[in-house]
Amino acid sequence: MTNDDSIPTRLEGKSMATVVCWFLGLGSLVAWNSMLTIADYYYDLFPNYHPSRVLTLVYQPFALGTMAVLAYKEAKINTRKRNLFGYILFTLCTFGLVVIDLASSGKGGIGNYIGICVLVGGFGVADAHVQGGMVGDLSFMCPEFIQSFFAGLAASGALTSGLRLMTKAIFDKTDHGLRKGVILFLAISTFVEFLCIFLYAYVFGKLPIVKYFRKKASSEGSTTVNADLAAVGIQTANSRADNDVKLERLSNKQLLLQNLDYAIALYLIYVITLSIFPGFLYENTGSHKLGSWYSVVLVAMYNVWDLIARYIPLIECIKLKSRKGLVIASISRCLLIPAFYFTAKYADQGWMIFLISLLGLTNGYLTVCILTAAPKGYKAPEQNALGNLLVVFLLGGIFSGVCLDWLWIIGNGKF
């Protein structure tokens, strides 16, 4: 990853770019976090269909499959079209959830459930386009940009949880209060997605520092940035012979072998997290004093600590940089599985809130440490490719965790 010292001091826009990256990260996951946060509403509509587990299981194969194809083809893909397509698809699918609810007057039924599943599949496709495209693009820019993007991802969870708690408190005692809160909630999420289309298309690429990095990437042989440069009036005309020389780079296999420890660590982080969050929180924590607020509070605590943790690596003295240390820390999170099991079985809600906070804290911290450390020492096309490969392992971990999450309900009569 490029060192800040190599950036000409005359360039402006770093702070603005960092803020825009945060909003783009927010838009990358706000739609999906909306689905997780309103799961209590879907449990009310579809009590026998395990919404949090089924919808997550629908989402992930589309995300992982699409991401694998895009990572394989990343060197030839127009990043601008890729990211814009993803944000537009997010906007349409989120708005589609509002349409389904209004058209059905908030009723359940298998038809509406299938419609929701289709839109969730669309979220998965959009996620693969945006998350892989943005991580690859930011991997050859400032470390602060990719940190801010992933902070935005976590902020989407904290924001949706905060909005959910607010709408639940406002509408809880009114007629059809749960549904009114959900519709307002989804409308806000749709607006956020639409805002991201505007920010990426008309703001981010025009910032001087972003243009600098993209021109530098183009000079090193990257073709994925050409459309973004053309959109701001910068031509990248090169001879075929020059391009053939510039495109000499490590293959995806070579990049993966050199960074396999980072890839495995990312995979393990998300296997553990998604084997617990969110399905276990909605179906396996029992009844407590908080009642219907319990699962909503647990999701909120996870999201808040995940967000806080993604800013901790900005403090250099406590940022974990050791490759071996990152792998050991990722493996050690396996201890959270028995911890959650025995806490749900024997402990009270205070211990569960502490554990879910620890899950979010370690998830956010280790994710940012790995993704800001990994793409160093490579040319821009290789950094882009490595960013895409790491997102494949991240999504692979999520998918594996979602599948393992079903093991919690074996034998408890909930199938």
C-alpha positions in Angstrom: 0.0 0.0 0.0 1.3 3.4 -0.8 3.0 5.4 1.9 1.7 8.9 2.6 5.2 10.3 2.3 5.1 9.7 -1.5 2.0 11.9 -1.9 2.8 15.4 -3.2 2.0 18.0 -0.6 0.2 20.1 -3.1 -2.6 17.6 -3.4 -5.8 18.3 -1.6 -8.8 16.3 -0.7 -7.4 13.6 1.6 -9.8 14.5 4.5 -12.8 14.7 2.0 -11.8 11.4 0.4 -11.7 9.8 3.9 -15.2 11.0 4.7 -16.5 9.9 1.3 -14.9 6.4 1.8 -16.8 6.2 5.1 -20.1 6.9 3.4 -19.3 4.5 0.6 -18.6 1.8 3.2 -21.8 2.7 5.0 -23.7 2.2 1.7 -22.0 -1.1 1.1 -23.6 -2.8 4.0 -26.5 -0.7 5.2 -29.0 -2.7 3.1 -27.9 -6.0 4.5 -27.6 -4.7 8.1 -31.2 -3.4 7.7 -32.3 -6.9 7.0 -30.5 -8.2 10.1 -31.8 -5.4 12.3 -35.5 -5.8 11.3 -35.4 -9.6 11.8 -37.7 -9.3 14.8 -40.4 -8.0 12.3 -39.8 -10.9 9.9 -40.0 -13.3 12.8 -43.4 -11.8 13.5 -44.5 -12.3 9.9 -42.8 -15.6 9.2 -42.4 -17.4 12.6 -41.8 -20.8 11.1 -39.3 -19.9 8.4 -36.2 -19.0 10.5 -35.8 -15.6 8.8 -32.4 -14.5 10.2 -30.8 -17.8 9.3 -32.6 -18.4 5.9 -32.1 -14.9 4.6 -28.4 -15.0 5.5 -28.1 -18.3 3.8 -29.7 -16.9 0.7 -27.5 -13.8 0.7 -24.1 -15.4 1.1 -24.0 -17.8 -1.9 -24.8 -15.0 -4.3 -22.2 -12.8 -2.7 -19.5 -15.4 -2.6 -20.2 -16.8 -6.1 -20.3 -13.4 -7.7 -17.2 -12.3 -5.9 -15.3 -15.3 -7.0 -16.1 -14.6 -10.6 -15.3 -10.9 -10.3 -12.0 -11.6 -8.5 -10.9 -14.0 -11.3 -11.7 -11.4 -13.9 -10.7 -8.3 -11.9 -7.9 -7.2 -14.2 -10.3 -6.7 -17.1 -13.3 -5.2 -15.3 -14.4 -1.6 -15.5 -14.3 -0.6 -11.8 -16.5 2.4 -12.3 -19.3 0.4 -13.9 -18.8 -2.3 -11.3 -19.2 -0.1 -8.3 -22.0 2.0 -9.7 -23.9 -1.2 -10.7 -23.6 -2.4 -7.1 -24.9 0.7 -5.5 -27.8 1.0 -7.9 -28.7 -2.6 -7.3 -28.6 -2.0 -3.5 -30.9 1.0 -3.9 -33.4 -0.9 -6.1 -33.5 -4.0 -3.8 -33.9 -2.0 -0.6 -36.8 0.0 -2.2 -38.2 -3.4 -3.4 -38.6 -4.5 0.3 -40.7 -1.4 0.9 -42.8 -2.1 -2.2 -43.4 -5.8 -1.1 -44.5 -4.7 2.4 -46.8 -2.0 1.1 -48.3 -4.2 -1.6 -49.0 -7.0 0.8 -50.2 -4.7 3.6 -47.6 -6.3 5.9 -48.9 -9.8 5.6 -46.9 -13.0 5.7 -47.2 -16.0 3.4 -44.8 -18.0 1.4 -45.1 -15.8 -1.7 -44.0 -12.7 0.1 -41.2 -14.6 1.8 -39.9 -15.8 -1.6 -40.0 -12.3 -2.9 -38.0 -11.1 0.0 -35.5 -13.9 -0.6 -35.1 -12.8 -4.2 -34.3 -9.3 -3.2 -31.8 -10.6 -0.6 -30.1 -12.5 -3.3 -29.8 -9.2 -5.2 -28.1 -7.7 -2.1 -25.5 -10.5 -2.3 -24.7 -9.7 -6.0 -24.5 -6.0 -5.2 -22.3 -6.6 -2.2 -19.8 -8.6 -4.3 -19.6 -5.8 -6.9 -19.2 -3.0 -4.3 -17.1 -4.5 -1.6 -14.6 -6.2 -3.9 -14.5 -3.3 -6.2 -13.9 -0.7 -3.5 -11.4 -2.7 -1.6 -9.4 -3.4 -4.7 -9.6 0.3 -5.7 -8.6 1.6 -2.3 -5.8 -1.0 -1.8 -3.4 1.2 -3.9 -4.3 4.4 -2.1 -3.9 5.6 1.5 -4.3 3.1 4.3 -6.6 5.6 5.9 -9.0 5.3 3.0 -9.5 1.5 3.4 -9.7 1.9 7.2 -12.4 4.5 6.7 -14.3 2.4 4.2 -14.4 -0.6 6.7 -15.3 1.8 9.5 -18.2 2.8 7.3 -19.2 -0.9 6.9 -19.3 -1.2 10.7 -21.1 2.1 11.1 -23.9 0.8 8.9 -24.5 -1.8 11.6 -24.4 0.8 14.4 -26.6 3.2 12.5 -29.2 0.6 11.6 -29.3 -0.6 15.2 -29.7 2.9 16.5 -32.5 3.7 14.1 -34.1 0.4 14.9 -34.1 1.1 18.6 -35.5 4.6 17.9 -38.3 3.4 15.6 -39.2 0.6 18.0 -39.4 3.0 20.9 -41.5 5.6 18.9 -43.9 3.1 17.3 -43.9 0.3 19.8 -47.2 1.2 21.5 -49.1 2.3 18.3 -51.3 0.2 16.0 -49.1 -1.8 13.7 -46.1 0.0 15.3 -43.6 -2.6 14.4 -44.5 -2.4 10.7 -44.5 1.4 10.7 -41.0 1.5 12.2 -39.7 -1.0 9.6 -41.1 1.0 6.6 -39.5 4.2 7.9 -36.3 2.3 8.5 -36.1 0.9 5.0 -37.0 4.3 3.4 -34.0 5.8 5.2 -31.8 2.9 4.1 -32.9 3.5 0.5 -31.9 7.1 0.7 -28.5 6.3 2.0 -27.9 3.9 -0.9 -29.0 6.5 -3.4 -26.6 9.0 -1.8 -23.7 6.6 -2.4 -24.5 6.5 -6.1 -24.1 10.3 -6.2 -20.9 10.3 -4.1 -19.1 7.7 -6.1 -20.2 9.0 -9.5 -19.7 12.8 -9.0 -17.5 13.4 -5.9 -14.9 10.7 -5.1 -13.2 10.5 -8.5 -12.8 14.3 -8.8 -10.7 14.7 -5.6 -7.1 15.6 -6.5 -5.6 12.8 -4.2 -7.8 10.2 -5.8 -6.9 11.3 -9.3 -3.2 11.1 -8.3 -3.4 7.5 -7.1 -5.5 6.4 -10.1 -3.0 8.0 -12.6 -0.2 6.4 -10.7 -2.0 3.0 -10.9 -2.6 3.5 -14.6 1.1 4.2 -15.1 1.9 0.9 -13.4 -0.3 -1.0 -15.9 -3.7 -1.0 -14.2 -6.6 -0.8 -16.7 -9.4 -1.0 -14.1 -9.1 2.7 -13.4 -9.3 4.0 -16.9 -13.1 4.6 -16.9 -12.8 6.6 -13.6 -10.0 8.7 -15.1 -11.9 9.3 -18.3 -14.9 10.4 -16.3 -12.8 13.3 -14.9 -11.3 14.2 -18.3 -7.9 12.3 -17.9 -6.9 10.2 -20.9 -4.7 7.2 -20.5 -3.7 6.4 -24.0 -0.8 3.9 -24.1 0.6 1.8 -26.9 -0.2 -1.9 -26.9 3.5 -2.7 -26.5 3.7 -0.4 -23.4 0.6 -2.1 -21.9 2.1 -5.5 -22.5 5.2 -4.6 -20.4 3.2 -2.8 -17.7 0.8 -5.7 -17.3 3.6 -8.1 -16.3 2.6 -8.9 -12.7 2.3 -11.7 -10.2 -0.6 -14.0 -10.9 -3.5 -14.4 -8.5 -2.1 -17.7 -7.4 1.3 -16.2 -6.6 -0.3 -13.4 -4.7 -2.5 -15.8 -2.8 0.4 -18.0 -1.8 2.4 -15.0 -0.6 -0.5 -13.8 1.5 -2.2 -17.1 2.5 -1.8 -16.4 6.2 -3.7 -13.1 5.9 -6.4 -14.9 3.8 -6.9 -17.7 6.3 -7.0 -15.3 9.2 -9.8 -13.3 7.5 -11.6 -16.5 6.8 -11.4 -17.6 10.4 -12.6 -14.2 11.7 -15.8 -14.3 9.8 -16.5 -18.1 10.3 -16.6 -17.5 14.0 -18.5 -14.2 13.8 -21.2 -15.5 11.5 -21.6 -18.8 13.3 -22.9 -16.7 16.2 -24.3 -13.5 14.7 -27.2 -13.0 14.0 -29.0 -16.4 14.1 -27.8 -17.5 17.6 -28.9 -14.2 19.1 -32.4 -14.4 17.8 -33.1 -18.1 18.5 -30.7 -19.5 21.1 -30.4 -17.0 23.9 -33.7 -17.8 25.7 -36.0 -15.4 27.5 -34.7 -12.5 29.6 -35.9 -9.4 31.4 -35.4 -7.3 28.3 -38.1 -9.3 26.6 -38.6 -8.4 22.9 -35.8 -5.8 23.2 -33.2 -8.4 24.1 -32.2 -9.5 20.6 -32.3 -5.9 19.3 -30.0 -4.8 22.1 -27.6 -7.7 21.5 -27.4 -6.8 17.8 -26.8 -3.1 18.7 -24.0 -3.9 21.1 -22.2 -6.0 18.5 -22.5 -3.3 15.9 -21.4 -0.5 18.2 -18.3 -2.3 19.4 -17.5 -3.5 15.8 -17.5 0.2 14.8 -15.4 1.4 17.7 -12.8 -1.4 17.1 -12.3 -0.3 13.4 -10.9 3.0 14.7 -8.5 1.5 17.2 -5.8 0.6 14.6 -5.4 4.3 13.9 -3.5 4.3 17.2 -0.2 3.0 16.0 1.1 1.7 19.3 -1.8 -0.7 19.7 -2.2 -1.8 16.1 -1.3 -5.4 15.6 1.1 -5.7 12.7 2.7 -9.1 13.2 1.6 -11.6 10.6 1.9 -14.5 13.1 0.2 -12.5 15.8 -2.8 -11.8 13.5 -3.2 -15.5 12.7 -2.9 -16.5 16.4 -5.5 -13.9 17.4 -7.9 -15.0 14.7 -7.6 -18.7 15.7 -8.0 -17.8 19.4 -11.5 -16.5 18.7 -12.7 -20.1 18.4 -12.9 -20.0 22.2 -15.9 -17.7 21.8 -18.0 -20.7 20.5 -18.0 -22.6 23.8 -18.2 -19.3 25.7 -21.5 -18.4 24.0 -22.9 -21.9 24.5 -22.3 -22.0 28.2 -23.4 -18.3 28.7 -26.7 -18.9 26.9 -27.2 -22.1 29.0 -26.1 -20.9 32.5 -25.4 -17.2 32.7 -27.6 -14.1 32.7 -28.1 -11.4 30.1 -25.2 -9.2 31.4 -22.6 -11.8 30.5 -24.2 -12.3 27.1 -24.0 -8.6 26.4 -20.4 -8.6 27.4 -19.6 -11.6 25.1 -21.4 -10.1 22.1 -19.4 -6.8 22.7 -16.2 -8.8 22.7 -17.2 -10.6 19.5 -17.8 -7.2 17.8 -14.6 -5.7 19.2 -12.3 -8.5 18.0 -14.1 -8.7 14.6 -13.6 -5.0 13.7 -10.1 -4.7 15.1 -8.6 -7.7 13.4 -10.4 -7.0 10.1 -8.9 -3.5 9.8 -5.4 -4.7 10.9 -5.3 -7.3 8.2 -6.7 -5.3 5.3 -4.4 -2.3 6.0 -1.3 -4.5 6.4 -1.7 -7.0 3.5 -1.4 -5.1 0.2 2.1 -3.7 0.8 5.1 -3.9 -1.5 3.2 -4.5 -4.7 2.3 -2.6 -7.9 -1.2 -1.1 -8.2 -2.6 -4.0 -10.4 -1.3 -6.5 -7.9 -2.7 -4.6 -4.9 -6.1 -4.4 -6.6 -6.0 -8.2 -7.3 -5.0 -9.0 -3.7 -7.7 -6.8 -2.3 -10.3 -8.8 -4.4 -8.8 -12.1 -3.3 -8.9 -11.2 0.4 -12.6 -10.2 0.0 -13.3 -13.6 -1.5 -11.9 -15.2 1.7 -13.8 -12.8 3.9 -17.1 -13.7 2.1 -16.1 -17.4 2.2 -15.8 -17.2 5.9 -19.2 -15.5 6.2 -20.8 -18.2 4.1 -19.2 -21.0 6.1 -20.2 -19.3 9.4 -23.8 -19.0 8.1 -23.9 -22.7 7.4 -22.4 -23.6 10.8 -24.9 -21.3 12.5 -27.6 -23.9 11.8 -25.8 -26.4 14.1 -27.1 -24.4 17.1 -30.7 -25.5 16.5 -30.1 -29.2 15.9 -32.0 -31.2 18.4 -33.9 -28.3 20.0 -37.1 -29.0 18.0 -37.0 -25.8 16.0 -36.5 -27.3 12.5 
